[in-house]
Structures are given as structure tokens and as C-alpha cells.
């Protein structure tokens, strides 16, 4: 009997210790979250307000500045991106919008695992449909017409620099609400021949204006390729190697992309590819860019870089698309730009 009591006491003590540790972890996380919700001196002014995708000459983005509006979708005038920003009550990890259609990828921590979902948004940022995600949000795009939406998630691994990772890229037709859960079901033409492999991954979709053509990254056998795809034919064709996270220019003639500069490293430089000649132009940004760039217009691309002193925050930078000039800070404390 005494032995049994001792075992019960030991078990109770262990439970209390684990409960204490759990409470400590929760309180520590809450304290860090509370600190992130406090504005810092010198941060940009962020005010709550109503945002719509019908606004013109605005640049929308995910606000990364500390304060109560951190991770909220926000907006600034395109002509004054460094000015005060207006924040909605919608919070996203990734965001994009075009032609009155928006997509918001969310990731919320849970008791056992995080909950990830994609929100299809109308012009007033109201949720039309919600889709569960198979992993951690990574990339999001909307076609120029607003008809198609694409997103990429990490099913395993945490970044494109991980030794082992797996992605899943989905495409949604917003007219019919038909969802293609994975581009891996599309037929692949590689080097002019049908290609099949068990290690195929796609990510970083960007759409053309014809509501059929798209570009994306294909990864297989430790190599990445730019592929041109057809939604109607459900096919992709490889074009060139060493292209990741493509972004099609508004005039449809060029693709901005990140190019791995050293094999098996997480160092990428930003380039622009002429789709007619396949000529690559290195851009003036010399930092490693791990982002899917966004064209602000036919002359300028924008992308996120880590903020100085804050590994969990990013700033938006811009650079000329012809390889001239130099990078300039576009919006401090921001990510996921979407020009309206």
C-alpha cells in the first residue's frame, strides 16, 4: 500500500511539473506576443480603417510593424509608400489580390498542431470561401482577371533551403469553385519528352492574362526548372533550369525570379528572364532574396528582405527590372505586396 501511494505521489508530482512547464511555455509565448503587439519608437503610423480592393493607385501588403495591427492587411498610396498606413482587421501570413479578388493564407497555432487555411476574398475583403491547407503557407497569387487563385504550402520542411522539404501547390477557379488540389496531377514535358518521377514538387505560380497560361517552379532530381503550364490542358513544359518563384511582368514578356547562386545553399539572387530570348539579366539587389517578387509596373519589381535586428520581420524593397540603378526601401515592416 505504501509503495502504491509513493508511485501515485511520484506520478502526481510529475504531472504538476509538466503542467508548470506547459504553463511557463504558454506564458512566455504570450509575453512575446504581447511585446510584438506594442508599437516601437520610430515605427510607421498605422491606423485602423476600411480597405477595399476597388481602391486605385494603392499598394496593399501584410503589415509587419510591431503593434496591434501586426500581420494585418494594410494599404498605402502608391505615390507615398512610406507614409501612414491603413490597416484592416484581416490578418494573414501571405496575401495577394487582383481585379477585386483576394487570397489570404492564415496559420494559427493550436494545442496539438497549427491550423492552416486559405481565404478567398471579395473586393471588400470579406471571406467568400475557406479552404483547409495541407501545410504551412508559403506563396499566393491571383490571376490578372481575378478568376484563378493559387497557393503553395510546405507539407514537410520549413523552407526552400531545407535539405528535405515537400510542397503542394493548388489552383482554384473562382467562377466554378473547382479546386485542383495539386499541380502534381498535371502532365509534365521535360526536355521535349513526357516525364514522371516520385520527387516532383511545384511552387510559386504566376498567371498570364489569358486565364490559361501560367508559370511555376518545378523541382525534381535536385534541380529546379521554370515551367510554362496550361490550365485547360493540364500540362506543364520545362523552359530553363535554376529558376525559382517566378513572377510574370504585367506586359507578359518577362519573368522575375530568384536564382540559386551556389548549389545546396540558401543564397539566391534576383534576375529577370526575357521569355522570347531566354536571356537573363541580374538585378542590382546583391542580398539573398528568398521571396516571390512582385512587379509594381513594367519597370520595377518589389520583394521582401529580413529587417535589420528582427529575424521575424521583413521590409519591402524595390529595384529596376532592367539591371540598372540600385535597390531602395519601399515599405519598412511589410511583406506580400499587391499593387492595385
C-alpha distance (Angstrom), angle and dihedral (degrees) to the residues before:
residue distance angle dihedral
X1 . . .
X2 3.78 . .
X3 3.79 90.3 .
X4 3.80 90.5 51.6
X5 3.83 91.2 50.0
X6 3.77 90.7 50.5
X7 3.81 90.9 51.7
X8 3.78 90.8 49.4
X9 3.80 91.2 49.1
X10 3.81 91.3 49.2
X11 3.80 90.2 48.8
X12 3.81 91.8 48.3
X13 3.80 91.1 48.6
X14 3.81 90.7 50.5
X15 3.81 91.0 50.0
X16 3.80 91.0 49.9
X17 3.81 91.7 49.1
X18 3.81 91.9 49.8
X19 3.79 90.7 46.6
X20 3.78 89.8 50.9
X21 3.77 91.7 49.7
X22 3.79 90.6 48.3
X23 3.78 91.5 50.1
X24 3.79 90.3 48.7
X25 3.79 91.8 52.1
X26 3.80 91.5 48.7
X27 3.81 92.6 47.5
X28 3.80 91.2 47.7
X29 3.80 91.5 50.6
X30 3.81 90.0 46.8
X31 3.80 90.9 50.7
X32 3.80 91.3 50.9
X33 3.79 90.9 47.8
X34 3.81 90.5 49.0
X35 3.81 89.9 50.8
X36 3.81 89.9 51.1
X37 3.79 88.5 52.1
X38 3.79 92.6 57.3
X39 3.85 115.8 90.9
X40 3.80 115.1 -120.1
X41 3.79 126.1 -138.3
X42 3.77 111.0 -91.3
X43 3.79 94.7 21.0
X44 3.82 118.3 136.0
X45 3.79 119.3 -92.0
X46 3.80 111.6 -98.1
X47 3.81 121.2 -171.8
X48 3.79 129.3 -177.8
X49 3.79 114.7 -114.6
X50 3.78 146.9 139.2
X51 3.79 116.6 -76.4
X52 3.78 129.7 -171.2
X53 3.78 133.4 -177.6
X54 3.79 88.2 -130.1
X55 3.80 91.4 73.1
X56 3.79 112.9 109.5
X57 3.80 130.0 -141.8
X58 3.78 91.4 19.3
X59 3.78 131.2 126.7
X60 3.78 115.6 -144.0
X61 3.79 124.3 -162.7
X62 3.80 145.0 148.5
X63 3.80 109.2 -83.0
X64 3.81 111.6 -127.3
X65 3.81 97.7 175.1
X66 3.80 115.3 117.6
X67 3.78 115.6 -99.6
X68 3.80 140.6 74.2
X69 3.82 90.9 -54.2
X70 3.79 95.5 56.0
X71 3.86 110.6 139.1
X72 3.83 90.7 11.7
X73 3.79 119.8 133.9
X74 3.80 105.0 -106.4
X75 3.78 139.2 177.8
X76 3.80 140.3 -147.6
X77 3.80 132.5 179.3
X78 3.81 110.3 -88.7
X79 3.79 89.0 -131.5
X80 3.84 92.2 53.1
X81 3.82 108.1 31.9
X82 3.80 92.2 158.8
X83 3.80 93.6 57.2
X84 3.78 130.5 95.1
X85 3.76 114.0 -51.8
X86 3.79 131.3 -139.2
X87 3.80 116.0 -139.5
X88 3.79 129.1 -157.3
X89 3.80 124.9 -150.4
X90 3.83 90.5 -110.2
X91 3.80 113.7 105.8
X92 3.81 123.1 -162.6
X93 3.77 142.8 167.7
X94 3.81 89.8 -147.9
X95 3.80 129.8 14.1
X96 3.78 138.8 179.0
X97 3.78 136.3 163.5
X98 3.81 142.0 -176.0
X99 3.81 136.3 166.1
X100 3.80 94.3 1.8
X101 3.82 95.3 -49.9
X102 3.77 123.4 108.3
X103 3.79 137.8 -176.6
X104 3.79 125.8 -155.6
X105 3.80 122.5 -170.7
X106 3.78 113.5 -157.1
X107 3.80 133.0 -170.2
X108 3.80 118.8 -170.5
X109 3.82 123.7 -178.4
X110 3.79 117.0 -120.8
X111 3.79 137.6 -170.5
X112 3.81 93.9 -98.7
X113 3.80 103.2 13.1
X114 3.78 140.3 -9.5
X115 3.78 120.7 -88.6
X116 3.80 115.3 -130.2
X117 3.78 125.8 -171.5
X118 3.79 143.7 159.6
X119 3.79 120.8 -131.8
X120 3.80 120.0 -154.7
X121 3.81 105.9 -148.5
X122 3.78 134.8 -158.1
X123 3.81 124.6 -142.4
X124 3.82 91.2 -81.0
X125 3.82 91.8 52.6
X126 3.79 90.9 -108.1
X127 3.81 116.9 145.9
X128 3.82 113.7 -105.6
X129 3.79 97.1 175.1
X130 3.79 137.5 -3.2
X131 3.81 124.0 -143.8
X132 3.82 125.6 -169.8
X133 3.79 113.9 -125.6
X134 3.79 124.3 -137.2
X135 3.79 93.6 -140.4
X136 3.79 148.9 -11.8
X137 3.85 115.3 -31.1
X138 3.79 116.3 -106.7
X139 3.85 115.5 154.5
X140 3.80 136.8 11.3
X141 3.81 134.8 -176.7
X142 3.81 140.4 170.4
X143 3.80 123.2 -153.2
X144 3.84 116.8 -112.8
X145 3.83 90.5 -106.4
X146 3.80 93.0 47.6
X147 3.79 91.7 -122.3
X148 3.80 98.9 112.2
X149 3.79 130.6 45.2
X150 3.80 126.2 -171.3
X151 3.77 133.3 -171.3
X152 3.81 136.5 179.0
X153 3.79 126.5 -153.4
X154 3.79 135.0 -175.9
X155 3.79 107.7 -115.8
X156 3.80 89.9 -177.3
X157 3.78 131.9 2.7
X158 3.78 124.2 34.6
X159 3.80 105.3 -113.7
X160 3.79 145.0 7.7
X161 3.80 87.3 -99.5
X162 3.81 93.0 61.5
X163 3.78 116.7 113.1
X164 3.79 89.8 -128.8
X165 3.76 122.4 26.2
X166 3.76 138.8 144.0
X167 3.79 128.3 -157.9
X168 3.78 135.5 -166.2
X169 3.79 122.3 -155.1
X170 3.80 121.1 -163.9
X171 3.81 131.9 -170.9
X172 3.81 124.6 -155.9
X173 3.80 126.7 -161.3
X174 3.82 101.8 -145.9
X175 3.82 92.6 -161.2
X176 3.78 97.4 56.1
X177 3.81 96.9 19.3
X178 3.80 87.8 -131.4
X179 3.79 109.0 155.5
X180 3.79 123.8 -154.1
X181 3.83 98.4 -155.5
X182 3.81 94.6 -161.1
X183 3.79 136.6 12.8
X184 3.80 86.2 -145.5
X185 3.82 86.9 86.0
X186 3.84 89.8 65.9
X187 3.81 120.7 98.4
X188 3.82 114.4 -107.1
X189 3.79 126.9 -143.7
X190 3.81 109.0 -166.4
X191 3.80 120.6 -179.4
X192 3.80 88.9 -12.1
X193 3.83 95.3 -54.0
X194 3.82 135.2 93.0
X195 3.78 109.8 -94.0
X196 3.81 131.6 -157.2
X197 3.81 128.7 176.6
X198 3.79 139.0 151.1
X199 3.82 95.6 -129.9
X200 3.82 99.7 60.9
X201 3.80 119.0 141.5
X202 3.81 130.2 174.6
X203 3.78 129.3 -164.6
X204 3.79 143.9 154.3
X205 3.82 105.1 43.7
X206 3.82 119.4 -164.8
X207 3.81 122.9 -177.1
X208 3.82 134.4 -137.9
X209 3.81 122.4 -140.8
X210 3.83 96.1 -104.2
X211 3.83 94.9 76.1
X212 3.80 90.0 -123.4
X213 3.81 111.8 60.8
X214 3.78 120.4 75.9
X215 3.79 137.8 164.1
X216 3.79 127.3 -142.9
X217 3.79 144.7 155.7
X218 3.80 119.4 -90.9
X219 3.78 117.7 -163.0
X220 3.81 122.1 -166.0
X221 3.81 136.4 141.5
X222 3.83 90.7 9.9
X223 3.82 92.3 -58.9
X224 3.79 132.4 105.7
X225 3.79 126.0 -144.8
X226 3.77 137.1 -172.3
X227 3.80 107.1 -123.8
X228 3.78 130.7 -166.6
X229 3.79 111.4 -145.8
X230 3.79 139.5 -167.6
X231 3.79 118.3 -146.9
X232 3.82 93.4 -162.2
X233 3.82 94.6 49.3
X234 3.82 94.1 36.1
X235 3.81 92.0 -135.1
X236 3.79 137.3 125.2
X237 3.81 127.8 -161.3
X238 3.80 125.5 -160.4
X239 3.80 116.9 -121.3
X240 3.84 110.1 172.0
X241 3.80 138.7 -9.6
X242 3.80 131.0 -110.2
X243 3.79 98.2 31.8
X244 3.81 122.2 135.9
X245 3.79 133.9 176.6
X246 3.83 98.1 4.3
X247 3.80 121.4 -158.8
X248 3.81 119.5 -165.5
X249 3.82 118.1 -136.0
X250 3.84 117.4 -119.6
X251 3.82 90.6 -108.7
X252 3.81 90.4 51.7
X253 3.80 95.3 -126.5
X254 3.81 102.7 104.7
X255 3.76 141.4 36.9
X256 3.80 124.3 -146.8
X257 3.79 111.6 -150.5
X258 3.78 145.1 159.5
X259 3.79 116.0 -108.4
X260 3.79 122.5 -157.8
X261 3.79 105.4 -123.7
X262 3.81 97.4 -168.7
X263 3.80 124.1 33.3
X264 3.82 115.4 -108.8
X265 3.81 93.5 7.1
X266 3.80 133.2 109.3
X267 3.82 92.9 -122.3
X268 3.79 116.0 119.0
X269 3.79 132.4 169.3
X270 3.78 124.8 -158.2
X271 3.82 118.3 -112.3
X272 3.79 138.4 170.6
X273 3.81 120.1 -136.0
X274 3.81 122.5 -154.0
X275 3.82 103.2 -138.4
X276 3.82 93.7 -153.1
X277 3.80 98.8 50.2
X278 3.86 98.7 19.5
X279 3.80 87.2 -132.9
X280 3.81 114.4 155.5
X281 3.80 123.1 -141.9
X282 3.82 118.6 -165.4
X283 3.80 112.9 -137.8
X284 3.79 124.9 -132.8
X285 3.82 94.4 -107.3
X286 3.81 107.3 105.9
X287 3.80 98.2 -179.0
X288 3.78 119.0 94.9
X289 3.82 108.0 -93.9
X290 3.80 116.3 -154.8
X291 3.79 97.7 178.3
X292 3.79 143.1 90.9
X293 3.79 101.7 -107.0
X294 3.81 122.2 -134.1
X295 3.80 125.3 -143.0
X296 3.81 110.6 -128.4
X297 3.81 88.0 -171.4
X298 3.82 135.7 -30.0
X299 3.81 91.0 -69.8
X300 3.80 105.5 42.5
X301 3.79 138.0 51.1
X302 3.79 128.1 -163.8
X303 3.81 129.6 -154.8
X304 3.79 141.4 165.0
X305 3.79 126.7 -104.3
X306 3.82 127.7 -178.8
X307 3.80 113.6 -89.8
X308 3.78 117.1 -114.2
X309 3.78 109.6 -95.3
X310 3.81 95.3 3.2
X311 3.80 115.9 82.8
X312 3.82 91.3 -176.5
X313 3.79 95.1 54.8
X314 3.79 132.5 67.4
X315 3.79 138.1 -161.3
X316 3.77 125.5 -146.0
X317 3.80 117.1 -121.9
X318 3.79 132.0 -177.1
X319 3.80 133.7 -153.8
X320 3.83 136.2 178.6
X321 3.80 112.5 -90.0
X322 3.82 94.8 -137.1
X323 3.81 96.5 66.4
X324 3.80 95.2 -104.5
X325 3.79 130.3 111.1
X326 3.77 124.7 24.5
X327 3.81 137.2 -83.4
X328 3.79 118.7 -84.4
X329 3.79 131.6 -166.2
X330 3.80 108.8 -103.9
X331 3.83 104.7 176.9
X332 3.79 125.7 -4.8
X333 3.78 115.4 -137.1
X334 3.79 98.9 16.3
X335 3.82 145.5 111.4
X336 3.82 140.8 176.4
X337 3.82 99.6 45.2
X338 3.81 118.7 -158.3
X339 3.82 117.0 -178.0
X340 3.80 114.6 -149.3
